[in-house]
């Protein structure tokens, strides 16, 4: 029974990894869009605004990567520390250079997150399948156990009626065989 409870908990109790990965994918898409926009010819002020938004997206991604659930890191395995650290802010020129080369890295990061999201979905499907098989096996075993342990109702009623008839016949035979009692004699 506890295995089924554990499977149900795995199935319904922890949607956080999936939702965090989806949020990360959305933020990576935004970073890629900004990188593409920043690679075109823009004014220094526009590029600085894009760089600032990319810093914000990066901060959000670091926060998502370092999400904790029940006091434990969600994405850094069994380690105690954060999954991802944050580098210094850097200057605008360095960020502009990073924007120009970031599109490929962002695409790679999206692929990795997509693969991870697919693994989370596959694990969810595997747990669902295992839960269904476990419940089917429990039902089958209960049926087999019922065949072995549970009495056949019709047979039990027939046996009870047979014993009742035998008991009644015994009482009638004893009633005829024993001498009447003093109370019966006085009547």
N, C-alpha and C positions, 0 to 999 in steps of 0.2 A: 504494500500500500504506500509506503514512504517513497518508493521509486516513482510511483505515479504522481505523487504530490510534487516530487522534485522535477519531474518532466513538465508538469503543469506550470510550476514556477518558472522554469526555463523558457517556457513558451509564452507566458503572459506577463511575467513579473519584471521583465527587463527590456523595455523598448528603447532605453537610453542610447545604447551603441548605435542602433539604426538611425535614430533621430539626430544624433550628433554627427554621424557620417554624412547624412543628407544635408545638414546645415553646412558642413565643411565643403561639400561639393558645390553648394550654391555660392559660398564665399569664394571658392577657387574660380568659378565661372566669372564672378564679378572682377576678380583680380586679373583674369585673362582679358576680359573686355577692356579694362583700364590699361593694361599693357599694350594692347593693340591700338587703343586711342592715343596712348602716350608715344607710340613709335611714329606717329604721323607728325607733320610739321605744325607745332603749336608754339604759342608764345611761352616765355619763361614762367609767367604767372600761371598759365593753364597747366604747364607741366608740374609746377610746384603743387598745385591743387590736386592733380592726379597722384603725385608722390605722397601727399598727405593722406589721401583716401586709401592708397595701397598700404601705407603704414597702419591705418586703422583696420583694414582687412587682415593684415598680417597679425595684428594684436588679437583679433577675433579668432583667427585660425590657431594661434598659440593657446588661447583660452579653451577652444574646443579640444585640441590635442591633449591638454592637461586636465580635462574634466575628471572629477572624482565622483565615485558612486559608493555610498556606504563607507566612506572614509578611505577608499582605495582608488588608486589611479585606474581609469577605465582603459587607457590605451598603452600603458607602459608595462604590461604584464604584471608580474608579482613584485616588481621593484617598488621602492618607497618614493622615489623621486619623480619629477615631472618627465613626461615623454619628450617634450620639446622645450628648448631654452630660447630666449629672445636676445638677438644681437643688439648692439647699440643703434641709435637712430640713424646715424650717417648723415652726410650732407646731401643737398639737392642734386649736385652733379653725379655723385656716386649712385643715387637712386635713379636718376635718369638713365645712366649707363645700365643699371640693373633692369630697368623697364625694357630697354631695347633687347636684352638677351633673355628675358624671363618667359616669353611665350612658350618656348619649347619645354622649359622646366615646369611651367604651370600645366601644360598638356600632360606631361609625365605624371605630375602629382594627381591630376584628375583621373588618369588611368589607374594609378595605384589605389586611390580612394574608391573608384568604381569597382575594382577587383575586391577590395576589402568589403565593400557594401554587398557585393555578390556573395562573398563567403558568409557574411552574417545572414543573408537570406537563405543560403544553402544549409547553414547550420540550423536555422529556424525550421526549414522544411524537414530536415533530418530528425529533429526533435519531435515535430508533429507526426511524422511517419512512425517513429519509435513509440510514441504515446498511443497511436491508433493500434499498432501491433500488440502492445502491452495490454490494452483494454480488450482486444479480441481474444488474446490468450487467457486473460482473467475470466471472460465470459465462458469460454470453452471449458476451462478447468472447473468453474462453478457448475456447469451442466454435467460434467463427468462426476463431480463430487455428489451432486444431487442424485444421480442414478445409483450411486453406491450407498449413500447414507440415508437419504430421505425415504420414508416408507411409502409404499404404494397405497394410496388412500382406499381404493376399492378393496384391496386385499386386507388392509387393517380393519375395515368395517366388517367384512365377512368373518374374519377371525374373532372379532368382538362378539358378533351375533352368535357364532358357534359356541363360544364360551358361555354366553348368557343362556342359551338353550340348555347346555349341559348343566349349568348351575340350577336352573329352574327344575329340570328333571330330577336332579339329586335331591333338592328340597322336597319335591312331591313324593319321591320314593321313601325318604326318611319320615315324612309325615304319615305315611301309611304303615310303615314298619314299626315305628315306636308306639308304645301304648299311649293312650290319651293321657293328658295331664290331669291333676286333681281338679283344676279349674274347669276343664272341658267336661269332666265327669259330673261335676255339680250342676252344670247347666242343663 
